[in-house]
């Protein structure tokens, strides 16, 4: 998965393409210079792929609907 390690932010559409081989700390660091953030893993070292496939929680997941 190390080959899927890019973060590309598009300011005009306000979207980010995030590689599945990253950990969330790397994603946050790459997006910080753009002044934007994403909802992702809250524990240091959580991988993007594992989290997206259901292997983690975010702070907002505990808010009742």
C-alpha positions in Angstrom: 0.0 0.0 0.0 3.0 2.3 0.3 2.6 3.3 -3.3 -0.8 4.8 -2.6 0.7 7.6 -0.5 -0.4 10.9 -2.1 -2.7 13.6 -0.8 -3.9 16.0 -3.5 -6.1 18.9 -2.4 -8.2 20.7 -5.0 -9.2 24.1 -3.6 -11.8 24.9 -6.4 -13.9 21.8 -5.5 -12.7 21.6 -1.9 -12.0 17.9 -2.2 -9.0 15.8 -1.4 -7.7 12.6 -3.0 -6.2 10.6 -0.2 -4.1 7.5 -0.8 -5.1 4.3 1.0 -1.5 3.6 2.0 -1.3 6.6 4.4 -1.9 6.9 8.1 -4.2 9.7 9.2 -1.4 11.7 10.8 0.2 12.0 7.3 -3.1 13.1 5.8 -3.7 15.8 8.5 -0.1 17.1 8.0 -0.5 17.3 4.2 -3.8 19.2 4.5 -2.8 21.6 7.3 -1.0 24.1 4.9 -4.2 24.4 3.0 -6.2 25.3 6.1 -8.5 22.3 5.7 -9.1 19.0 7.5 -11.0 15.7 7.1 -12.8 13.4 9.5 -10.6 10.4 10.0 -9.0 8.2 12.7 -8.5 9.8 16.1 -5.7 7.5 17.3 -2.2 8.1 16.0 -1.1 5.6 13.5 -4.5 4.5 12.2 -4.3 3.6 8.5 -6.6 5.2 6.0 -7.6 1.9 4.3 -8.4 0.1 7.5 -10.4 3.0 8.9 -12.5 3.4 5.7 -13.2 -0.3 5.7 -14.8 0.0 9.1 -11.8 -0.5 11.4 -12.1 2.7 13.5 -14.3 5.3 15.1 -14.3 9.1 14.8 -15.3 11.6 17.5 -18.6 12.3 15.7 -19.6 8.6 15.7 -20.7 8.9 19.3 -23.2 11.7 18.7 -26.7 10.3 18.9 -28.9 10.9 15.8 
